[in-house]
């Protein structure tokens, strides 16, 4: 069965709106217990005259509402408890929040690329049309952070106290993913770390060793070989040992970079493992994309996709990973395990529901686990005219109430806060052991495992496309890496890194 996305090309998160309707609908019920506060407390005023004393209750006049405009993608999937299942409804919960905080919220939706273009146009023109912008931790937060287009947020926690977002409850790695050389520029909404989603029944059927805590990439490769051979013996030609994404563009690079990190033992993109612009400039660290360290992980990733994945994998996005696993057509989905949890939310296959398990990713030859991190992040436009009000809205959109609503609606353990991960609904669904493994996946693996430079989005796109070409068979690994090295060297030189 070919589940490639060749018929309709979708960006890696363009299907979130439709997915939201499949995994639980509107999460208004998650707001139970929300209590609105009055706009301003009543004051007691006592006036004493010659003959009598009069006590009156005076209510302060309401504050003028600050207009806050948000731009994001994932319409219908992100915050349906606020904007409805189609993203166009102002729910009672949103109205109460607006009254409480004296804000008037408007949200503009678009597909991923349209949103990126609009944000780029707004911040570069310094217009400030959008107060809160979706950036993500895979290129935009780096590009806009270095350019000075996002408001630094660290001081806001002390200057403007709020009750929604407790940074001490948020996993440090998800905040780190949105820091540029120590400065926080965005707050995470739903987020994920690495993991392996697998079918225990297929491992046992084909006598493959079950995933375990301290396993290696060699262990997993042997297991994939056994499962692949067993499936072929049984004539299951439309079922595969592995599903990973290798479509052209930036999408595969989150996972591919995790292979590079695990096989090299460090982010092997620049000499000395440099990841910050200051390091690269100070040490004149050249790209090493044709080095043996970079090649090892690049080759393993592309080789596994070709050997153990389905035909057409060179076009596959996260949507294809999800669908293939949901249909019961893959034994393993990795390393962006969130796509496996999404599959569990839509599957009709009883074996997928019953036998799916989660395990930490294996250690590579570099003694690091295969990595994969991403955060759906929001920042404040540096040119917003209502930054303090935008801060209150931002902390609400990414705060505990929103995380609880997300968890209760999706039943995914891909949440930013410990208190929500260890909540009753998630523990009941997955058991405490799987919850603990999910916590370890984000605590024990670094969020920064590739270069955090303003050119990151260009690197993500180029590296992912080259990997896709290798999987498709149009390039060899050697040719792809040679092209990458020349391209990267020319780019970094033209940007003045080595002058």
FIDO-300053 format. One record per residue: residue in three letters; x, y, z of N, C-alpha, C in turn. Coordinates in pm, whole numbers, plus 50000, padded with zeros to 5 digits. Example, Ala and Ser with C-alpha at 12.3 -4.5 7.8 and 13.67 -1.06 7.14 Angstrom:
<pts>
ALA513194943150780512304955050780513204967050780/SER512854977550708513674989450714512905000350787/
</pts>
This chain:
<pts>
UNK500864988050000500005000050000500875012350000/UNK500665021349906501475033449896500755044849965/UNK501335049750075500725060950147501555073350129/UNK502255074450017503065086349993502185098549978/UNK502795110149996502035122649986502245129149850/UNK502535120949748502815126649617501585133049554/UNK500395127849587499185133249525498905147449572/UNK499015149549702498775162749759499935166049851/UNK500705176249818501865179849899501415188450015/UNK501825184450133501455191650253502705195450330/UNK502705207250391503795210650480503675201950604/UNK504755201550683504815191550788503785193250896/UNK503165204950908502115206451008500815211650948/UNK500685210950812499495216450748498235208550781/UNK498385196150825497225187850851496725188750993/UNK497305197451075496935198051215495485201951234/UNK494975210651149493585214651164492655202751151/UNK492845194751046492005183051026492225172851137/UNK493465171351178493785161751283493095165351413/UNK493005178351441492365182651564490945177451576/UNK490225177251464488855172451468488765157551491/UNK489825150251456489805135751468490155130851608/UNK490825139251686491335134351814490695141051933/UNK489485145451916488795149452037487945161852028/UNK488005169251918487145180851905487485192151999/UNK486495199752032486705211652113486975207852257/UNK487915214852318488315211752454487805221852554/UNK486605226852530486065236852620485935231252760/UNK485655218252770485495212052900486735212752985/UNK487895214752921489135215452998489195227853084/UNK488275236853061488325249453135487515249053264/UNK486995237353301486185236453422486985241653541/UNK486355249753619487045255153736487615268853713/UNK487565273653588488055287153558487125297153622/UNK487665306453697486865316353766487275330153722/UNK486345337753670486655351253627486795360553746/UNK487755369453736487925379753838487255392553790/UNK486775400653882486175413353839487215422253775/UNK486745430953687487665439953617488465448353714/UNK487825453553817488525461253919487755459654049/UNK488445458054161487755455754287486985468054331/UNK485875465654402485105476754458485855482754575/UNK485755495954589486395503054700485315508554792/UNK485585508654921484665514655017485095528955042/UNK484185538355019484465552455038483545557855146/UNK484105563655249483325569055359483445584255360/UNK482295591155358482265605755362481575610055491/UNK482235617955571481675622355699481305637055691/UNK480025640155715479555653955714479235658655855/UNK478635670455862478335676055994477245668256064/UNK476275662955987475135656556050475165641356042/UNK475805635655934475765621155921476945615955841/UNK477165603155852478235596455778477615587655670/UNK478115588855547477585581155434478685571955381/UNK478395559255369479345549655313478835544855178/UNK479665546255076479295542054941480305531854890/UNK479845523154801480715513654733480945518754591/UNK482185521354560482535527154431483365517054351/UNK482935514054230483675504854144484535512754047/UNK485805509254039486705516253948486255514253804/UNK486405524153720486005522753580486845512053511/UNK486255504853418487015494353349488155500053267/UNK489215491953258490345496053176489985495253028/UNK490585503852950490405502952806491115490552756/UNK490455482952672491025470452625492145472852524/UNK493215465152540494325465752446494075455552336/UNK494195459852212494005450852098495275442652076/UNK495135429452075496265420352055495955411351937/UNK496845411451838496675403051720497735392051719/UNK497265379851698498125367951695498115362551553/UNK499245357251509499275350051381499875336251404/UNK499215326051350499665312351373499115303351263/UNK499695291351253499085280951171498495270451264/UNK498035259351211497365248651287495965252851329/UNK495245259351238493865263651266492985251651299/UNK492265252551409491395241751452492085231751543/UNK493405231351538494165222251624494705229651746/UNK495195241651725495735249551836494615257351904/UNK494485255752033493555263152119492085262752075/UNK491535251252044490105251052010489225254952128/UNK489755253552250488985257852367488785272952370/UNK489615280252294489505294852287488855299552158/UNK489235293052046488815297951914487885288251840/UNK487435277751908486525268351846487225258051761/UNK486475247751723487065236651649487485240351508/UNK486985251751457487425256351325488285268951334/UNK488575273251456489455284751475488815298251452/UNK487495298651436486835311251401485825315951505/UNK485705308651614484685311751715485325317851838/UNK484715328051891485165333752018484385326752129/UNK485025317252196484335309452298484115317652424/UNK483265312452511483015319252639484295320152720/UNK485135309852712486385310052786487275321552740/UNK487335323652609488135334652556487545348052600/UNK486225349252596485595361852637485895365052783/UNK485855354852868486155357053010487595361653029/UNK488495355452954489895359552965490075373952918/UNK489435377452809489545391052757489025401252858/UNK487925398152923487385407253025488325408153145/UNK488835396853182489705396553300490975404553280/UNK491555403553161492855409853135492755422553052/UNK491535426953024491325439252947492065438952813/UNK491825428252738492425426752606491335423052506/UNK491575426252382490685422652272491535414952172/UNK491335401852168492215392952092491635389951955/UNK492485391151854492165386651718493265377151676/UNK492885366351608493895356851561493745355151411/UNK494865355351342494895353351197495565340051169/UNK494875331551096495395318351063495875318050918/UNK496725308450890497165306150754497925293150748/UNK498235288450627499085276650620500495280750662/UNK501325270750684502635273350744503455283550667/UNK503495281950535504365290750457503805304850448/UNK502475306050439501865319350436502115326750566/UNK502015319550678502275325750808503715330450817/UNK504635322050774506045325850779506315338350696/UNK505715338850578505935350450490505355363150552/UNK504185362050612503555373850674504355378650795/UNK504815369250875505625373050992506905379850946/UNK507565373850846508815379550796508595393650743/UNK507515395550668507235408850613506975418950723/UNK506235414750825505865423950932507075428051016/UNK507895418351054509015421751142510115429151068/UNK510355425450943511405432550870510995446850836/UNK509695449050817509205462550792509015470450922/UNK509135463351035508995469551168507645476351185/UNK506615469751134505265475351139504585472451273/UNK504745460151322504085456451446502615453251430/UNK502225448651311500825444751289500435433251379/UNK501345423551392501095411951476501845413751608/UNK501125412351718501745413851850502425400851894/UNK501775389651865502295376551902502455368451775/UNK503665363151753503945356051628504405341851658/UNK503975332651574504435318851586505795317751519/UNK506765312351591508115311651536508635297351523/UNK508435288651620509005275251611510485275451641/UNK511005264151687512405263451731513335257651626/UNK512875256851501513685250551397514115260251289/UNK514265272851322514755282451224514275296551247/UNK512995298251276512435311751289512895318651416/UNK512885311651529513305318251653514765322451643/UNK515565314651570516975318251551517095330351459/UNK516435329951346516545340851249516035353951307/UNK514865353751369514275366051421514935370551550/UNK515385360851630516065364551754517355371951729/UNK518185366551642519455373151610519235386651542/UNK518165387751464517915400151391517335411151479/UNK516955407551602516375417551692514895420051667/UNK514215410451606512805412151574511875406751683/UNK512425399651781511625394151889511995400852021/UNK511015402252107511225408452238511895398352332/UNK513015401752395513605392952497512635391652614/UNK512455379352664511375376952760511825374752904/UNK513095372752929513535369053064513065378953170/UNK513215391753144512865401853245511355403153264/UNK510585398553170509125399853182508575392053301/UNK509245381053335508755372953447508775380753578/UNK509735389653595509805397753717509115411253701/UNK509195417153583508595430353561507075429653553/UNK506565418753495505125417653474504645403953525/UNK504505402453656504065389553712502695385553656/UNK502525372653633501265367253582501045353553646/UNK499875348353633499515336153705499365323953614/UNK499705325253487499405314553392500585305353363/UNK501745310953353502925303553305503985303253415/UNK504205291353471505225289453574506455283353508/UNK507485291353488508655286153418509355275153495/UNK509135274253625509735263553704509035250253683/UNK507835250653627507095238453596507395233453456/UNK507975241953373508255238553234509605231553225/UNK509675221153145510945214153127511975223753066/UNK513125224053128514165233553090514535232452943/UNK514545220252891514965218352751514025225552655/UNK512745226352687511815233252598512005248352602/UNK512445253552715512805267652720514145269852650/UNK515095260752672516405261852607516265262252455/UNK515305254752403515105254452257514755268152203/UNK514295276952290513885290352248514795301252301/UNK515975297352343516995306852388518065308452280/UNK518475320652259519555323752167520715329252248/UNK521765321352260522935324952341522505329952478/UNK521565322452539521145325052676519895333452692/UNK519465340352589518305349252599517045342252549/UNK515975342852629514715336452593513895345652503/UNK513505340452386512755348452289511345343352261/UNK511005331552309509675326152281509305316152390/UNK508005313652404507505303752498506885292252420/UNK507075279952467506575268252394505135264952427/UNK504395261052325503065255152342503305240052341/UNK502675232152257503015217952259504415215952202/UNK505105205852252506515203852219506845189052229/UNK507935184952166508295170852177509795168852179/UNK510175157552238511535152552235511565139252162/UNK512705132252164512845120052084512245107752150/UNK511925097952068511425085252120511195075352009/UNK510955062952048510645052151954509265046751988/UNK508365047451893507045041351904507125028051829/UNK506715017151894506885004151828505744994551862/UNK505604984551776504614973951793505254962151863/UNK504914960051988505494949052064505154935452002/UNK503944934051949503544921251892504384917451771/UNK504764927151689505584923951571507014920651611/UNK507534927351712508864923751762508844909351811/UNK507844905751887507784892151943507514881751835/UNK506684885151738506354875551632507594871651553/UNK508494881151531509674878451448510944877051530/UNK510774874251658511894871051747512944882051748/UNK512494894451742513404905951750513494910451896/UNK514684913851938514874918152077514084930952101/UNK513324931152210512504942752242513364954852277/UNK512924966752240513634978852280513794979552431/UNK514934984552474515204985652617515954998552644/UNK516125001552770516675014552811518025017452747/UNK518985008952767520355011852723520715004752593/UNK519775004252500520074997452374520855006452281/UNK521345000552173522195007752078521545007951940/UNK522095016351853521615016551715521875003151647/UNK522934996351686523194982951631522074973351672/UNK521644974151799520544965651846519284968151764/UNK518984980851741517774984151666517884979551521/UNK519054981151463519244977151323519034962051307/UNK519544954251401519344939751396517854936451407/UNK517164943251497515734940851513514964944451386/UNK515314955651325514644959651201514884949551089/UNK516094944151083516394934050982515524921551002/UNK515404917151127514584905251155513124907551120/UNK512614919051158511214922051130510984923250980/UNK511894929850910511764931550765511764918050695/UNK512684909250735512754895950675511494887750706/UNK511024888950830509824881550870508584886150795/UNK508444898950776507304904150701507314899050558/UNK508504898650497508614893650360508254878850354/UNK508714870950451508404856650454506894854350462/UNK506244862950538504794861450557503984867650443/UNK504674873050344503984878950230503304892250258/UNK503724898750367503134911850403503914922850332/UNK503684923850204504484932950121504114947650137/UNK503004950250206502614964250226502824968650371/UNK503574960850446503894964150585505404964750599/UNK505894974350676507334977250677507864977850820/UNK509154975450831509774975550963509844989551022/UNK509934999650937510225013150986509485023750905/UNK509055034150971508575046050901509285058350957/UNK509965065650868510585078450899510295087850782/UNK510495100550803510175110450699511435114550623/UNK511335115150491512485119050410512045127350290/UNK510955134650305510515143450198511465155150179/UNK511545160850060512465171950036512075184250118/UNK513085192250151512845204050231513355202250373/UNK512895210850459513445211550595512995200350688/UNK511845194050657511215185450757512075173850808/UNK512755166150722513515154750774514675158650865/UNK515115171150856516365174950920516295174451072/UNK515135176951131515015175551276515445161651321/UNK515015151351247515345137551281516735133651233/UNK517055137651111518375134751056519475140651143/UNK519285152851190520275159151278520465151051405/UNK519395144451449519495135951567520345123651543/UNK520315118251421521205107151385522655111951383/UNK522885123751324524245129251318524795131051459/UNK523965136251548524375138351687524725125151755/UNK523915114851734524125102051800525345094651746/UNK525565095551617526685088251557528015095351579/UNK528015108551580529265115951601529535118351749/UNK528475119351828528625122351970528615137152000/UNK528375145251898528305159851914527645165551788/UNK527255178351788526675184251666527765186451561/UNK527925176751473529065176651379528745184251251/UNK528495197251265528185205651150529315215251118/UNK529985219951224531105229151209532295224051290/UNK533465228251251534675224051321534545226651470/UNK534975216751548534925218151693533535217151751/UNK532545213651671531175212651720530565226151752/UNK531065236851691530545250251716529075251051678/UNK528275257351763526845258651734526365273151736/UNK527135282151799526715296151809527515304751711/UNK526915315251657527645323951565528945329351623/UNK528935332851751530145338251813531275327951812/UNK530935315251836531935304551832532485302951691/UNK531585302651595532005300651457532925311951411/UNK532555324351444533355335751402534695336251476/UNK534645334251606535875335151685536895324651645/UNK536415312451622537305301351589537435299051439/UNK536745307351361536705305451215536405290751182/UNK535405285551250535045271351236534325269151103/UNK534955261351018534405258650885533355247350892/UNK532455246950796531525235650788532275222550769/UNK531725211750825532335198450809531275188550760/UNK530485192750664529385184550617529845173050528/UNK531105173050488531635161650413532585153450499/UNK532575155750630533465148450721532885134750755/UNK533725126050807533255112750848532265113750963/UNK532425123851050531515125251163530105128751116/UNK529975138051025528655141550971528115130150886/UNK528985124050809528555113550716527955101550787/UNK528505097850902528055085650969526555086050998/UNK526095096851057524665097851088523815100050964/UNK524315108050871523615110550745523415097450669/UNK524455089450664524385076750591523445067050661/UNK523515066350793522645057150867521175060650845/UNK520865073550855519475077950837518965074050699/UNK519675077950595519205075350459519185060450428/UNK520155053050482520215038650459519025031650524/UNK518715035150647517585028850716516255031650645/UNK516085043850599514835047150529514705038550403/UNK515795037050330515755029250205515565014350232/UNK516265009050332516244994550357514974989850427/UNK514494997650522513424992950608512095000150590/UNK512105011050513510885018850495510145015450367/UNK509015021850345508195019050227508705025950102/UNK508295021249984508585028649862507955042549871/UNK508595052149810508045065649816508405073349940/UNK509255067450026509615074250151510355087350126/UNK510945088850007511655101349977510705113149961/UNK509395110449964508395121249960507665122650093/UNK507995114250189507165113450310507415124750409/UNK506305129450465506315139550572505845132850700/UNK505665140950805505155135250930503765129350911/UNK503005134650816501655129650791501715115150744/UNK502665112150657502815098450607503295089050716/UNK504215093850800504635085750915503435081951000/UNK502655091851033501465089851117500495080051052/UNK500165082450926499175073950858499645059550845/UNK500905057750808501435044250790501345036350920/UNK501735042751030501685035851158500235033551202/UNK499385043551182497975042251222497285030851148/UNK497695028451024497085017850943497645003950976/UNK498575003351071499164990551107500184985751008/UNK500784994950931501694991450824503154993950858/UNK503474996350985504864998451027505054993151167/UNK506224987151190506544981851323507164992351413/UNK507875002051353508595012251430508375025851366/UNK508115035851450508085049851407509045057451497/UNK509955065051436510955072251514511615082851427/UNK512405091951489512565094451633511625105351684/UNK510805111351595509815121351639508555113851682/UNK508595108851806507555099851854506185106351862/UNK506125119651864504835126451867503955121951751/UNK504565118551638503785114251522503155100551545/UNK503795092551631503195079851670502025081751764/UNK502145091251855501015094151943499845099851863/UNK500145107851762499085112751673498405101051603/UNK499205091051562498645079151497497695071751591/UNK498065070751717497205063951814495865071151828/UNK495855084151805494625091751817493645089651704/UNK494125084251591493245082651475493105068151428/UNK493915059051482493915045351432492605038051461/UNK492235029351367491115020151386491615005751400/UNK492925004151398493534990851405493674986651551/UNK493024975851588493034971451727494414967051773/UNK495224961351683496574957351721497464969451748/UNK497274979951670498024992251696497654997751833/UNK496374998051863495915003151993496454994652108/UNK496424981652090496724972552201498214970752226/UNK499014970552119500414966452134501434977652118/UNK500994989752096501955000752080502625004152213/UNK503945005652207504745009352325505685020752289/UNK506255026652393507215037652377508515033852445/UNK509645037552381510955035652444511865047252407/UNK512825049852493513845059752463514595055652337/UNK515085065252263515855062152142517175055452179/UNK517725047552087518985040552116520195049752113/UNK521255045152177522535052252173523255048952042/UNK523845059151981524655057151863526095054651899/UNK526965052651799528395050451825529055061851901/UNK528485073851893529025085351965528565086052109/UNK527865075652156527385074652295526365085352329/UNK525645089852231524505098752250523275092052188/UNK522125094752247520895089352189520505096952062/UNK519855090051970519285096851855518305107451906/UNK518395119251852517645130551906516585135551808/UNK515625142951860514615149751778513825158951870/UNK513915171851846513245181851931512545192151845/UNK511395196451893510725207851829509735213851926/UNK509585226951922508565233652001507735242851913/UNK506435242151930505485251351867505515263751955/UNK506305273651914506635284852003506035297951955/UNK505785306652050505245319852023506105330452088/UNK506345341252015507125352352069506375365452054/UNK506885375752119506305389152108507085397152006/UNK506375402651911506975411151809507675422951876/UNK508915425051843509675436251900508995449551874/UNK508195450251769507585462851729506105463651767/UNK505675454451854504315455151907504145467951988/UNK502955473651980502665485852055502005482952189/UNK501745470152216501105466152342501835454152402/UNK503095455852431503925444452472503495438552606/UNK503145447052702502775441752833501485433652824/UNK500515438652748499285431152728499545418452647/UNK500435419452548500805407752468501435397052556/UNK502205401252655502835391852748501785383952825/UNK500735390752872499685383852945498975373652856/UNK498745377452731498105368252637499045356652605/UNK500305359652582501285349152551501385338852662/UNK501465343452786501595333952897500335325752915/UNK499195331252877497955323452885497915312852775/UNK498295316652654498275307252542499225295552563/UNK500305297852636501315287352657501325282252801/UNK500405287052883500415283853025499735270753058/UNK499575268653188499095255753235497685252453188/UNK496775262153191495415259353146495405254553001/UNK496195260952917496265256952776496895243152761/UNK497915240352841498555227252834497625216252881/UNK496865219052987495905209053034494835206452929/UNK494365217052865493365215352760493935207152644/UNK495175209852608495825202352499495935187552535/UNK496385184652657496565170852699495245163352706/UNK494215169652759492915163052772492265160752636/UNK492545169552542491935168352409492655158052324/UNK493975158852318494745150052230495115136952296/UNK495275137252428495805125952505497225122652461/UNK497965132552414499375130852384500205134952505/UNK501275127952534502155131952645503205142152603/UNK502985148952493503965158452439503635172452489/UNK503775174052620503415186552687504665192752748/UNK504595205552777505785212752822505975212452973/UNK504935209253048504975210853193504915197453265/UNK505715196253368505765183853445504415180953511/UNK503795191353565502515189253634501455183753540/UNK501525187453413500545182553316500925168553268/UNK502205166053248502635152653207502215142253311/UNK502325145853437501975136553544500525138453591/UNK499675142853502498255144653535497525131353523/UNK496385130453588495635117953594495245112553456/UNK494725120853364494315115253234495455108353159/UNK496645114353161497765108453088498305096153158/UNK498375096553291498845084653365497865073153346/UNK496575076153348495575065653329495705059253192/UNK495985067253090496055061852953497325053852928/UNK498465058852976499745052852939500435045053050/UNK500065047553174500755041253286501955049553328/UNK502325048453453503385056953508504735054153442/UNK505005041753401506305038553341506495045853209/UNK505475046153125505605053052997505695068153016/UNK504985073353114505085087653145506495091053189/UNK507085082653273508455085053319509445084353203/UNK509235075253110510115074352993509995086952907/UNK508785091952891508615104352815509315115952883/UNK509245116253014509955126853086511465125653065/UNK511975113653073513415111753053513835115852912/UNK512975113752816513345117052678513605131952661/UNK512925140352739513155154852726514145160052829/UNK514365152552936515305156853039516735152753005/UNK516895140852947518225135252926518825138752790/UNK518035144352701518545148052568518515163152551/UNK519565168852493519605183452478518695188252366/UNK518075199752388517225205552283518055211252169/UNK519285215052198520145221052096521165210652051/UNK520935204851936521805194351884522185197051738/UNK521925209351694522355214151563522685228851579/UNK523325235151481523775249051498522615258651519/UNK522765267551615521765277951640522265290951579/UNK522125291751448522595303351373521425309351297/UNK521565321751253520455328251183520175321751048/UNK521155314450996520985307550867520415293450883/UNK519965289951004519535276251029518445271650933/UNK517475280350905516385276050816516905272050679/UNK517965278750632518565275150503519255261650512/UNK519965259250622520625246350642519595235150652/UNK518525237450728517515227050745516925222950610/UNK516645232750527516065229950396517045222550305/UNK518285227150302519265221350211519655207250253/UNK519905205150381520305191850429519165181950409/UNK517935186050442516795177050424516565173250279/UNK516735182750190516545180050048517615170549995/UNK518845172350039519915163249996519665149150047/UNK519195147950170518875134650223517755128250143/UNK516765136150106515665131050025516165126049889/UNK517095133449830517665129349702518395116049714/UNK519095114149825519815101549845518825090049860/UNK517775092049938516765081649956516075078449823/UNK515855088749741515215086649611516145079849512/UNK517455079849539518415073649450518965082849344/UNK518655095649351519155105049250520545110349284/UNK521005107949407522355111849447522945101049536/UNK524255099849533524935091449631525205099749755/UNK525495093149864525845100249987527045109249962/UNK528055103849893529285111449869529005124149788/UNK528215122849682527905134549600527085144749677/UNK526115139949754525265148949831526075156849933/UNK526975150150003527755156950107528785166350046/UNK529315162749930530245171749862529535184749822/UNK528325183349769527535195149733527185203449856/UNK526815196549963526465203550087527645211550141/UNK528815205450139529995212150192530315224850114/UNK530275223949984530555235849902529505246649926/UNK528255242449927527165252149949527315259050085/UNK527575251250190527675256950325528875266150338/UNK529995262150280531205270450287530995283750216/UNK530385283150098530105295450023529135304350100/UNK528105298450158527105306350231527735313250352/UNK528445305650433529005311350556530075321850524/UNK530815319650417531815329650377531135342450330/UNK530065340850252529365352650201528675360450312/UNK528385353850424527745360650537528765366850632/UNK530035366150597531055372950675531535365950800/UNK531345352950809531755345650928533275344150940/UNK533985344950830535415341950833536285353950796/UNK535725365850801536515377750768537265382850891/
</pts>
